[in-house]
Amino acid sequence: MRALKFDQTTYLIRTITIPVFGEVDVASDLLNTKLLDENGEYISEEAGLIDEQIFFYVDDAVLHNPDEYLIEYLEEEVLI
């Protein structure tokens, strides 16, 4: 995992390899909520650039699971 600092808070990002999509970045839903305003618009240009790098947002508890679990979870969520 690596850390990303945005709006004075540090968020964890994981890079995993999903067979269907290749190498992707996954982050916590908490980061996603900080990037957007109440209208669903990016709060800044920086927020938009960060969001473009993230493949999918998951619950913080899911983010801390082993790679195999996270890959299976994403394949189910994204491919549905």
PDB file of N, CA, C and O in Angstrom:
ATOM      1  N   MET A   1       0.841  -1.178   0.000  1.00  0.00           N
ATOM      2  CA  MET A   1       0.000   0.000   0.000  1.00  0.00           C
ATOM      3  C   MET A   1       0.883   1.237   0.000  1.00  0.00           C
ATOM      4  O   MET A   1       2.017   1.240   0.479  1.00  0.00           O
ATOM      5  N   ARG A   2       0.307   2.274  -0.558  1.00  0.00           N
ATOM      6  CA  ARG A   2       1.017   3.549  -0.500  1.00  0.00           C
ATOM      7  C   ARG A   2       0.053   4.604   0.038  1.00  0.00           C
ATOM      8  O   ARG A   2      -1.163   4.408   0.051  1.00  0.00           O
ATOM      9  N   ALA A   3       0.608   5.698   0.471  1.00  0.00           N
ATOM     10  CA  ALA A   3      -0.201   6.753   1.065  1.00  0.00           C
ATOM     11  C   ALA A   3      -0.355   7.919   0.098  1.00  0.00           C
ATOM     12  O   ALA A   3       0.558   8.248  -0.660  1.00  0.00           O
ATOM     13  N   LEU A   4      -1.521   8.527   0.144  1.00  0.00           N
ATOM     14  CA  LEU A   4      -1.811   9.718  -0.647  1.00  0.00           C
ATOM     15  C   LEU A   4      -2.368  10.759   0.308  1.00  0.00           C
ATOM     16  O   LEU A   4      -3.324  10.491   1.036  1.00  0.00           O
ATOM     17  N   LYS A   5      -1.780  11.935   0.306  1.00  0.00           N
ATOM     18  CA  LYS A   5      -2.261  13.005   1.166  1.00  0.00           C
ATOM     19  C   LYS A   5      -3.130  13.940   0.341  1.00  0.00           C
ATOM     20  O   LYS A   5      -2.698  14.457  -0.689  1.00  0.00           O
ATOM     21  N   PHE A   6      -4.362  14.157   0.801  1.00  0.00           N
ATOM     22  CA  PHE A   6      -5.290  15.067   0.136  1.00  0.00           C
ATOM     23  C   PHE A   6      -6.083  15.799   1.199  1.00  0.00           C
ATOM     24  O   PHE A   6      -6.620  15.178   2.117  1.00  0.00           O
ATOM     25  N   ASP A   7      -6.159  17.097   1.080  1.00  0.00           N
ATOM     26  CA  ASP A   7      -6.928  17.923   2.008  1.00  0.00           C
ATOM     27  C   ASP A   7      -6.536  17.636   3.460  1.00  0.00           C
ATOM     28  O   ASP A   7      -7.393  17.481   4.330  1.00  0.00           O
ATOM     29  N   GLN A   8      -5.248  17.572   3.697  1.00  0.00           N
ATOM     30  CA  GLN A   8      -4.646  17.388   5.014  1.00  0.00           C
ATOM     31  C   GLN A   8      -4.973  16.042   5.667  1.00  0.00           C
ATOM     32  O   GLN A   8      -4.852  15.902   6.884  1.00  0.00           O
ATOM     33  N   THR A   9      -5.383  15.062   4.877  1.00  0.00           N
ATOM     34  CA  THR A   9      -5.654  13.717   5.391  1.00  0.00           C
ATOM     35  C   THR A   9      -4.906  12.721   4.512  1.00  0.00           C
ATOM     36  O   THR A   9      -4.791  12.916   3.303  1.00  0.00           O
ATOM     37  N   THR A  10      -4.404  11.665   5.118  1.00  0.00           N
ATOM     38  CA  THR A  10      -3.694  10.627   4.388  1.00  0.00           C
ATOM     39  C   THR A  10      -4.621   9.449   4.143  1.00  0.00           C
ATOM     40  O   THR A  10      -5.295   8.968   5.054  1.00  0.00           O
ATOM     41  N   TYR A  11      -4.643   8.991   2.895  1.00  0.00           N
ATOM     42  CA  TYR A  11      -5.477   7.860   2.485  1.00  0.00           C
ATOM     43  C   TYR A  11      -4.579   6.783   1.911  1.00  0.00           C
ATOM     44  O   TYR A  11      -3.559   7.078   1.287  1.00  0.00           O
ATOM     45  N   LEU A  12      -4.964   5.526   2.126  1.00  0.00           N
ATOM     46  CA  LEU A  12      -4.202   4.406   1.587  1.00  0.00           C
ATOM     47  C   LEU A  12      -4.718   4.021   0.217  1.00  0.00           C
ATOM     48  O   LEU A  12      -5.921   4.042  -0.043  1.00  0.00           O
ATOM     49  N   ILE A  13      -3.789   3.670  -0.654  1.00  0.00           N
ATOM     50  CA  ILE A  13      -4.118   3.202  -2.000  1.00  0.00           C
ATOM     51  C   ILE A  13      -3.358   1.899  -2.226  1.00  0.00           C
ATOM     52  O   ILE A  13      -2.171   1.794  -1.917  1.00  0.00           O
ATOM     53  N   ARG A  14      -4.058   0.916  -2.764  1.00  0.00           N
ATOM     54  CA  ARG A  14      -3.423  -0.355  -3.091  1.00  0.00           C
ATOM     55  C   ARG A  14      -3.375  -0.532  -4.591  1.00  0.00           C
ATOM     56  O   ARG A  14      -4.331  -0.213  -5.298  1.00  0.00           O
ATOM     57  N   THR A  15      -2.259  -1.042  -5.070  1.00  0.00           N
ATOM     58  CA  THR A  15      -2.128  -1.406  -6.472  1.00  0.00           C
ATOM     59  C   THR A  15      -2.156  -2.920  -6.533  1.00  0.00           C
ATOM     60  O   THR A  15      -1.339  -3.598  -5.910  1.00  0.00           O
ATOM     61  N   ILE A  16      -3.113  -3.444  -7.297  1.00  0.00           N
ATOM     62  CA  ILE A  16      -3.234  -4.893  -7.451  1.00  0.00           C
ATOM     63  C   ILE A  16      -3.379  -5.219  -8.928  1.00  0.00           C
ATOM     64  O   ILE A  16      -3.700  -4.352  -9.741  1.00  0.00           O
ATOM     65  N   THR A  17      -3.144  -6.461  -9.258  1.00  0.00           N
ATOM     66  CA  THR A  17      -3.289  -6.912 -10.636  1.00  0.00           C
ATOM     67  C   THR A  17      -4.515  -7.804 -10.732  1.00  0.00           C
ATOM     68  O   THR A  17      -4.598  -8.849 -10.087  1.00  0.00           O
ATOM     69  N   ILE A  18      -5.468  -7.368 -11.554  1.00  0.00           N
ATOM     70  CA  ILE A  18      -6.683  -8.122 -11.807  1.00  0.00           C
ATOM     71  C   ILE A  18      -6.547  -8.697 -13.217  1.00  0.00           C
ATOM     72  O   ILE A  18      -6.304  -7.947 -14.163  1.00  0.00           O
ATOM     73  N   PRO A  19      -6.698 -10.006 -13.371  1.00  0.00           N
ATOM     74  CA  PRO A  19      -6.489 -10.606 -14.692  1.00  0.00           C
ATOM     75  C   PRO A  19      -7.231  -9.908 -15.837  1.00  0.00           C
ATOM     76  O   PRO A  19      -6.669  -9.743 -16.919  1.00  0.00           O
ATOM     77  N   VAL A  20      -8.448  -9.508 -15.618  1.00  0.00           N
ATOM     78  CA  VAL A  20      -9.253  -8.895 -16.682  1.00  0.00           C
ATOM     79  C   VAL A  20      -8.817  -7.456 -16.990  1.00  0.00           C
ATOM     80  O   VAL A  20      -8.914  -7.013 -18.134  1.00  0.00           O
ATOM     81  N   PHE A  21      -8.336  -6.727 -15.974  1.00  0.00           N
ATOM     82  CA  PHE A  21      -8.043  -5.301 -16.131  1.00  0.00           C
ATOM     83  C   PHE A  21      -6.567  -4.935 -16.050  1.00  0.00           C
ATOM     84  O   PHE A  21      -6.187  -3.827 -16.428  1.00  0.00           O
ATOM     85  N   GLY A  22      -5.736  -5.841 -15.567  1.00  0.00           N
ATOM     86  CA  GLY A  22      -4.321  -5.534 -15.385  1.00  0.00           C
ATOM     87  C   GLY A  22      -4.069  -4.877 -14.041  1.00  0.00           C
ATOM     88  O   GLY A  22      -4.802  -5.111 -13.080  1.00  0.00           O
ATOM     89  N   GLU A  23      -3.038  -4.058 -13.975  1.00  0.00           N
ATOM     90  CA  GLU A  23      -2.657  -3.396 -12.736  1.00  0.00           C
ATOM     91  C   GLU A  23      -3.544  -2.168 -12.516  1.00  0.00           C
ATOM     92  O   GLU A  23      -3.638  -1.297 -13.380  1.00  0.00           O
ATOM     93  N   VAL A  24      -4.195  -2.111 -11.342  1.00  0.00           N
ATOM     94  CA  VAL A  24      -5.122  -1.015 -11.041  1.00  0.00           C
ATOM     95  C   VAL A  24      -4.902  -0.519  -9.620  1.00  0.00           C
ATOM     96  O   VAL A  24      -4.376  -1.236  -8.768  1.00  0.00           O
ATOM     97  N   ASP A  25      -5.312   0.718  -9.382  1.00  0.00           N
ATOM     98  CA  ASP A  25      -5.263   1.303  -8.042  1.00  0.00           C
ATOM     99  C   ASP A  25      -6.651   1.272  -7.421  1.00  0.00           C
ATOM    100  O   ASP A  25      -7.649   1.585  -8.072  1.00  0.00           O
ATOM    101  N   VAL A  26      -6.695   0.890  -6.157  1.00  0.00           N
ATOM    102  CA  VAL A  26      -7.943   0.801  -5.407  1.00  0.00           C
ATOM    103  C   VAL A  26      -7.772   1.648  -4.148  1.00  0.00           C
ATOM    104  O   VAL A  26      -6.730   1.603  -3.495  1.00  0.00           O
ATOM    105  N   ALA A  27      -8.807   2.421  -3.814  1.00  0.00           N
ATOM    106  CA  ALA A  27      -8.737   3.293  -2.645  1.00  0.00           C
ATOM    107  C   ALA A  27     -10.018   3.188  -1.831  1.00  0.00           C
ATOM    108  O   ALA A  27     -10.997   2.573  -2.252  1.00  0.00           O
ATOM    109  N   SER A  28      -9.984   3.791  -0.679  1.00  0.00           N
ATOM    110  CA  SER A  28     -11.119   3.786   0.232  1.00  0.00           C
ATOM    111  C   SER A  28     -12.228   4.720  -0.235  1.00  0.00           C
ATOM    112  O   SER A  28     -11.972   5.763  -0.837  1.00  0.00           O
ATOM    113  N   ASP A  29     -13.468   4.324   0.056  1.00  0.00           N
ATOM    114  CA  ASP A  29     -14.626   5.187  -0.198  1.00  0.00           C
ATOM    115  C   ASP A  29     -14.470   6.547   0.469  1.00  0.00           C
ATOM    116  O   ASP A  29     -14.995   7.548  -0.017  1.00  0.00           O
ATOM    117  N   LEU A  30     -13.752   6.578   1.580  1.00  0.00           N
ATOM    118  CA  LEU A  30     -13.559   7.841   2.300  1.00  0.00           C
ATOM    119  C   LEU A  30     -12.870   8.878   1.420  1.00  0.00           C
ATOM    120  O   LEU A  30     -13.210  10.061   1.464  1.00  0.00           O
ATOM    121  N   LEU A  31     -11.903   8.435   0.623  1.00  0.00           N
ATOM    122  CA  LEU A  31     -11.234   9.357  -0.297  1.00  0.00           C
ATOM    123  C   LEU A  31     -12.218   9.847  -1.344  1.00  0.00           C
ATOM    124  O   LEU A  31     -12.263  11.039  -1.646  1.00  0.00           O
ATOM    125  N   ASN A  32     -12.993   8.952  -1.889  1.00  0.00           N
ATOM    126  CA  ASN A  32     -13.964   9.327  -2.918  1.00  0.00           C
ATOM    127  C   ASN A  32     -14.901  10.422  -2.424  1.00  0.00           C
ATOM    128  O   ASN A  32     -15.185  11.371  -3.155  1.00  0.00           O
ATOM    129  N   THR A  33     -15.379  10.299  -1.199  1.00  0.00           N
ATOM    130  CA  THR A  33     -16.307  11.309  -0.668  1.00  0.00           C
ATOM    131  C   THR A  33     -15.632  12.664  -0.479  1.00  0.00           C
ATOM    132  O   THR A  33     -16.296  13.698  -0.549  1.00  0.00           O
ATOM    133  N   LYS A  34     -14.333  12.672  -0.244  1.00  0.00           N
ATOM    134  CA  LYS A  34     -13.604  13.939  -0.078  1.00  0.00           C
ATOM    135  C   LYS A  34     -13.308  14.625  -1.408  1.00  0.00           C
ATOM    136  O   LYS A  34     -13.091  15.836  -1.454  1.00  0.00           O
ATOM    137  N   LEU A  35     -13.300  13.848  -2.487  1.00  0.00           N
ATOM    138  CA  LEU A  35     -12.978  14.419  -3.798  1.00  0.00           C
ATOM    139  C   LEU A  35     -14.158  15.157  -4.428  1.00  0.00           C
ATOM    140  O   LEU A  35     -13.977  16.007  -5.300  1.00  0.00           O
ATOM    141  N   LEU A  36     -15.365  14.824  -3.977  1.00  0.00           N
ATOM    142  CA  LEU A  36     -16.580  15.356  -4.601  1.00  0.00           C
ATOM    143  C   LEU A  36     -17.347  16.272  -3.656  1.00  0.00           C
ATOM    144  O   LEU A  36     -17.318  16.097  -2.438  1.00  0.00           O
ATOM    145  N   ASP A  37     -18.041  17.261  -4.245  1.00  0.00           N
ATOM    146  CA  ASP A  37     -18.907  18.115  -3.437  1.00  0.00           C
ATOM    147  C   ASP A  37     -20.312  17.512  -3.384  1.00  0.00           C
ATOM    148  O   ASP A  37     -20.536  16.416  -3.897  1.00  0.00           O
ATOM    149  N   GLU A  38     -21.242  18.213  -2.776  1.00  0.00           N
ATOM    150  CA  GLU A  38     -22.615  17.698  -2.610  1.00  0.00           C
ATOM    151  C   GLU A  38     -23.348  17.504  -3.943  1.00  0.00           C
ATOM    152  O   GLU A  38     -24.363  16.809  -3.989  1.00  0.00           O
ATOM    153  N   ASN A  39     -22.853  18.106  -5.020  1.00  0.00           N
ATOM    154  CA  ASN A  39     -23.452  17.953  -6.346  1.00  0.00           C
ATOM    155  C   ASN A  39     -22.760  16.881  -7.193  1.00  0.00           C
ATOM    156  O   ASN A  39     -23.105  16.683  -8.358  1.00  0.00           O
ATOM    157  N   GLY A  40     -21.783  16.196  -6.599  1.00  0.00           N
ATOM    158  CA  GLY A  40     -21.054  15.172  -7.330  1.00  0.00           C
ATOM    159  C   GLY A  40     -19.965  15.722  -8.236  1.00  0.00           C
ATOM    160  O   GLY A  40     -19.455  15.007  -9.099  1.00  0.00           O
ATOM    161  N   GLU A  41     -19.607  16.974  -8.050  1.00  0.00           N
ATOM    162  CA  GLU A  41     -18.546  17.611  -8.833  1.00  0.00           C
ATOM    163  C   GLU A  41     -17.239  17.569  -8.042  1.00  0.00           C
ATOM    164  O   GLU A  41     -17.245  17.592  -6.812  1.00  0.00           O
ATOM    165  N   TYR A  42     -16.117  17.508  -8.768  1.00  0.00           N
ATOM    166  CA  TYR A  42     -14.818  17.537  -8.090  1.00  0.00           C
ATOM    167  C   TYR A  42     -14.661  18.855  -7.348  1.00  0.00           C
ATOM    168  O   TYR A  42     -15.074  19.909  -7.831  1.00  0.00           O
ATOM    169  N   ILE A  43     -14.061  18.779  -6.168  1.00  0.00           N
ATOM    170  CA  ILE A  43     -13.894  20.001  -5.384  1.00  0.00           C
ATOM    171  C   ILE A  43     -12.714  20.843  -5.877  1.00  0.00           C
ATOM    172  O   ILE A  43     -12.592  22.019  -5.534  1.00  0.00           O
ATOM    173  N   SER A  44     -11.849  20.225  -6.686  1.00  0.00           N
ATOM    174  CA  SER A  44     -10.702  20.950  -7.232  1.00  0.00           C
ATOM    175  C   SER A  44     -10.157  20.185  -8.434  1.00  0.00           C
ATOM    176  O   SER A  44     -10.543  19.045  -8.691  1.00  0.00           O
ATOM    177  N   GLU A  45      -9.261  20.830  -9.155  1.00  0.00           N
ATOM    178  CA  GLU A  45      -8.605  20.161 -10.274  1.00  0.00           C
ATOM    179  C   GLU A  45      -7.784  18.975  -9.762  1.00  0.00           C
ATOM    180  O   GLU A  45      -7.748  17.915 -10.387  1.00  0.00           O
ATOM    181  N   GLU A  46      -7.129  19.169  -8.618  1.00  0.00           N
ATOM    182  CA  GLU A  46      -6.348  18.091  -8.016  1.00  0.00           C
ATOM    183  C   GLU A  46      -7.230  16.877  -7.715  1.00  0.00           C
ATOM    184  O   GLU A  46      -6.815  15.739  -7.936  1.00  0.00           O
ATOM    185  N   ALA A  47      -8.443  17.115  -7.211  1.00  0.00           N
ATOM    186  CA  ALA A  47      -9.362  16.018  -6.910  1.00  0.00           C
ATOM    187  C   ALA A  47      -9.687  15.224  -8.165  1.00  0.00           C
ATOM    188  O   ALA A  47      -9.739  13.994  -8.123  1.00  0.00           O
ATOM    189  N   GLY A  48      -9.905  15.903  -9.270  1.00  0.00           N
ATOM    190  CA  GLY A  48     -10.189  15.232 -10.533  1.00  0.00           C
ATOM    191  C   GLY A  48      -9.022  14.382 -11.006  1.00  0.00           C
ATOM    192  O   GLY A  48      -9.216  13.270 -11.495  1.00  0.00           O
ATOM    193  N   LEU A  49      -7.816  14.902 -10.862  1.00  0.00           N
ATOM    194  CA  LEU A  49      -6.629  14.158 -11.276  1.00  0.00           C
ATOM    195  C   LEU A  49      -6.439  12.908 -10.420  1.00  0.00           C
ATOM    196  O   LEU A  49      -6.054  11.858 -10.934  1.00  0.00           O
ATOM    197  N   ILE A  50      -6.701  13.014  -9.145  1.00  0.00           N
ATOM    198  CA  ILE A  50      -6.599  11.857  -8.252  1.00  0.00           C
ATOM    199  C   ILE A  50      -7.629  10.811  -8.644  1.00  0.00           C
ATOM    200  O   ILE A  50      -7.308   9.628  -8.750  1.00  0.00           O
ATOM    201  N   ASP A  51      -8.865  11.245  -8.858  1.00  0.00           N
ATOM    202  CA  ASP A  51      -9.934  10.303  -9.179  1.00  0.00           C
ATOM    203  C   ASP A  51      -9.662   9.552 -10.478  1.00  0.00           C
ATOM    204  O   ASP A  51     -10.007   8.376 -10.593  1.00  0.00           O
ATOM    205  N   GLU A  52      -9.060  10.200 -11.439  1.00  0.00           N
ATOM    206  CA  GLU A  52      -8.754   9.556 -12.715  1.00  0.00           C
ATOM    207  C   GLU A  52      -7.756   8.407 -12.557  1.00  0.00           C
ATOM    208  O   GLU A  52      -7.698   7.518 -13.407  1.00  0.00           O
ATOM    209  N   GLN A  53      -6.981   8.419 -11.488  1.00  0.00           N
ATOM    210  CA  GLN A  53      -5.989   7.372 -11.249  1.00  0.00           C
ATOM    211  C   GLN A  53      -6.573   6.157 -10.532  1.00  0.00           C
ATOM    212  O   GLN A  53      -5.983   5.077 -10.564  1.00  0.00           O
ATOM    213  N   ILE A  54      -7.725   6.325  -9.887  1.00  0.00           N
ATOM    214  CA  ILE A  54      -8.308   5.262  -9.072  1.00  0.00           C
ATOM    215  C   ILE A  54      -9.275   4.444  -9.916  1.00  0.00           C
ATOM    216  O   ILE A  54     -10.198   4.986 -10.525  1.00  0.00           O
ATOM    217  N   PHE A  55      -9.055   3.143  -9.945  1.00  0.00           N
ATOM    218  CA  PHE A  55      -9.917   2.233 -10.699  1.00  0.00           C
ATOM    219  C   PHE A  55     -11.244   2.013  -9.988  1.00  0.00           C
ATOM    220  O   PHE A  55     -12.298   2.006 -10.623  1.00  0.00           O
ATOM    221  N   PHE A  56     -11.196   1.831  -8.661  1.00  0.00           N
ATOM    222  CA  PHE A  56     -12.403   1.515  -7.915  1.00  0.00           C
ATOM    223  C   PHE A  56     -12.218   1.922  -6.462  1.00  0.00           C
ATOM    224  O   PHE A  56     -11.108   1.877  -5.931  1.00  0.00           O
ATOM    225  N   TYR A  57     -13.314   2.318  -5.822  1.00  0.00           N
ATOM    226  CA  TYR A  57     -13.312   2.643  -4.401  1.00  0.00           C
ATOM    227  C   TYR A  57     -14.052   1.555  -3.641  1.00  0.00           C
ATOM    228  O   TYR A  57     -15.097   1.079  -4.084  1.00  0.00           O
ATOM    229  N   VAL A  58     -13.509   1.165  -2.503  1.00  0.00           N
ATOM    230  CA  VAL A  58     -14.123   0.126  -1.688  1.00  0.00           C
ATOM    231  C   VAL A  58     -14.179   0.586  -0.239  1.00  0.00           C
ATOM    232  O   VAL A  58     -13.511   1.541   0.158  1.00  0.00           O
ATOM    233  N   ASP A  59     -14.987  -0.110   0.533  1.00  0.00           N
ATOM    234  CA  ASP A  59     -15.050   0.130   1.965  1.00  0.00           C
ATOM    235  C   ASP A  59     -13.659  -0.081   2.554  1.00  0.00           C
ATOM    236  O   ASP A  59     -12.913  -0.951   2.104  1.00  0.00           O
ATOM    237  N   ASP A  60     -13.319   0.705   3.544  1.00  0.00           N
ATOM    238  CA  ASP A  60     -11.992   0.629   4.151  1.00  0.00           C
ATOM    239  C   ASP A  60     -11.672  -0.782   4.647  1.00  0.00           C
ATOM    240  O   ASP A  60     -10.530  -1.228   4.537  1.00  0.00           O
ATOM    241  N   ALA A  61     -12.661  -1.484   5.190  1.00  0.00           N
ATOM    242  CA  ALA A  61     -12.439  -2.850   5.679  1.00  0.00           C
ATOM    243  C   ALA A  61     -12.068  -3.791   4.530  1.00  0.00           C
ATOM    244  O   ALA A  61     -11.240  -4.683   4.713  1.00  0.00           O
ATOM    245  N   VAL A  62     -12.658  -3.609   3.366  1.00  0.00           N
ATOM    246  CA  VAL A  62     -12.358  -4.446   2.203  1.00  0.00           C
ATOM    247  C   VAL A  62     -10.932  -4.169   1.721  1.00  0.00           C
ATOM    248  O   VAL A  62     -10.228  -5.085   1.295  1.00  0.00           O
ATOM    249  N   LEU A  63     -10.521  -2.935   1.788  1.00  0.00           N
ATOM    250  CA  LEU A  63      -9.199  -2.536   1.308  1.00  0.00           C
ATOM    251  C   LEU A  63      -8.072  -3.272   2.023  1.00  0.00           C
ATOM    252  O   LEU A  63      -7.003  -3.471   1.446  1.00  0.00           O
ATOM    253  N   HIS A  64      -8.294  -3.674   3.258  1.00  0.00           N
ATOM    254  CA  HIS A  64      -7.243  -4.293   4.068  1.00  0.00           C
ATOM    255  C   HIS A  64      -7.221  -5.817   3.981  1.00  0.00           C
ATOM    256  O   HIS A  64      -6.461  -6.459   4.706  1.00  0.00           O
ATOM    257  N   ASN A  65      -8.025  -6.400   3.122  1.00  0.00           N
ATOM    258  CA  ASN A  65      -8.038  -7.845   2.936  1.00  0.00           C
ATOM    259  C   ASN A  65      -6.875  -8.284   2.044  1.00  0.00           C
ATOM    260  O   ASN A  65      -6.257  -7.456   1.374  1.00  0.00           O
ATOM    261  N   PRO A  66      -6.577  -9.590   2.036  1.00  0.00           N
ATOM    262  CA  PRO A  66      -5.520 -10.099   1.150  1.00  0.00           C
ATOM    263  C   PRO A  66      -5.854  -9.838  -0.323  1.00  0.00           C
ATOM    264  O   PRO A  66      -7.018  -9.660  -0.682  1.00  0.00           O
ATOM    265  N   ASP A  67      -4.827  -9.820  -1.162  1.00  0.00           N
ATOM    266  CA  ASP A  67      -4.998  -9.554  -2.586  1.00  0.00           C
ATOM    267  C   ASP A  67      -6.052 -10.448  -3.220  1.00  0.00           C
ATOM    268  O   ASP A  67      -6.893  -9.970  -3.982  1.00  0.00           O
ATOM    269  N   GLU A  68      -6.015 -11.739  -2.913  1.00  0.00           N
ATOM    270  CA  GLU A  68      -6.944 -12.685  -3.525  1.00  0.00           C
ATOM    271  C   GLU A  68      -8.398 -12.290  -3.259  1.00  0.00           C
ATOM    272  O   GLU A  68      -9.240 -12.333  -4.156  1.00  0.00           O
ATOM    273  N   TYR A  69      -8.677 -11.905  -2.011  1.00  0.00           N
ATOM    274  CA  TYR A  69     -10.033 -11.487  -1.650  1.00  0.00           C
ATOM    275  C   TYR A  69     -10.409 -10.220  -2.406  1.00  0.00           C
ATOM    276  O   TYR A  69     -11.499 -10.131  -2.972  1.00  0.00           O
ATOM    277  N   LEU A  70      -9.520  -9.254  -2.414  1.00  0.00           N
ATOM    278  CA  LEU A  70      -9.804  -7.980  -3.068  1.00  0.00           C
ATOM    279  C   LEU A  70     -10.009  -8.162  -4.573  1.00  0.00           C
ATOM    280  O   LEU A  70     -10.891  -7.531  -5.154  1.00  0.00           O
ATOM    281  N   ILE A  71      -9.219  -9.001  -5.199  1.00  0.00           N
ATOM    282  CA  ILE A  71      -9.375  -9.269  -6.630  1.00  0.00           C
ATOM    283  C   ILE A  71     -10.739  -9.893  -6.902  1.00  0.00           C
ATOM    284  O   ILE A  71     -11.448  -9.470  -7.815  1.00  0.00           O
ATOM    285  N   GLU A  72     -11.103 -10.896  -6.115  1.00  0.00           N
ATOM    286  CA  GLU A  72     -12.400 -11.538  -6.290  1.00  0.00           C
ATOM    287  C   GLU A  72     -13.551 -10.553  -6.063  1.00  0.00           C
ATOM    288  O   GLU A  72     -14.532 -10.547  -6.807  1.00  0.00           O
ATOM    289  N   TYR A  73     -13.419  -9.740  -5.046  1.00  0.00           N
ATOM    290  CA  TYR A  73     -14.434  -8.730  -4.734  1.00  0.00           C
ATOM    291  C   TYR A  73     -14.608  -7.765  -5.911  1.00  0.00           C
ATOM    292  O   TYR A  73     -15.733  -7.485  -6.324  1.00  0.00           O
ATOM    293  N   LEU A  74     -13.511  -7.265  -6.442  1.00  0.00           N
ATOM    294  CA  LEU A  74     -13.584  -6.315  -7.555  1.00  0.00           C
ATOM    295  C   LEU A  74     -14.126  -6.953  -8.821  1.00  0.00           C
ATOM    296  O   LEU A  74     -14.902  -6.330  -9.546  1.00  0.00           O
ATOM    297  N   GLU A  75     -13.728  -8.188  -9.094  1.00  0.00           N
ATOM    298  CA  GLU A  75     -14.240  -8.863 -10.283  1.00  0.00           C
ATOM    299  C   GLU A  75     -15.758  -9.000 -10.183  1.00  0.00           C
ATOM    300  O   GLU A  75     -16.458  -8.818 -11.179  1.00  0.00           O
ATOM    301  N   GLU A  76     -16.271  -9.314  -9.008  1.00  0.00           N
ATOM    302  CA  GLU A  76     -17.718  -9.431  -8.825  1.00  0.00           C
ATOM    303  C   GLU A  76     -18.405  -8.072  -8.949  1.00  0.00           C
ATOM    304  O   GLU A  76     -19.448  -7.970  -9.595  1.00  0.00           O
ATOM    305  N   GLU A  77     -17.845  -7.037  -8.348  1.00  0.00           N
ATOM    306  CA  GLU A  77     -18.465  -5.711  -8.345  1.00  0.00           C
ATOM    307  C   GLU A  77     -18.407  -5.033  -9.718  1.00  0.00           C
ATOM    308  O   GLU A  77     -19.379  -4.415 -10.150  1.00  0.00           O
ATOM    309  N   VAL A  78     -17.290  -5.150 -10.385  1.00  0.00           N
ATOM    310  CA  VAL A  78     -17.091  -4.439 -11.652  1.00  0.00           C
ATOM    311  C   VAL A  78     -17.718  -5.161 -12.818  1.00  0.00           C
ATOM    312  O   VAL A  78     -18.220  -4.518 -13.740  1.00  0.00           O
ATOM    313  N   LEU A  79     -17.704  -6.467 -12.805  1.00  0.00           N
ATOM    314  CA  LEU A  79     -18.182  -7.233 -13.952  1.00  0.00           C
ATOM    315  C   LEU A  79     -19.680  -7.515 -13.907  1.00  0.00           C
ATOM    316  O   LEU A  79     -20.222  -8.112 -14.836  1.00  0.00           O
ATOM    317  N   ILE A  80     -20.340  -7.102 -12.862  1.00  0.00           N
ATOM    318  CA  ILE A  80     -21.792  -7.338 -12.759  1.00  0.00           C
ATOM    319  C   ILE A  80     -22.543  -6.419 -13.691  1.00  0.00           C
ATOM    320  O   ILE A  80     -23.772  -6.467 -13.748  1.00  0.00           O
TER     321      ILE A  80
END
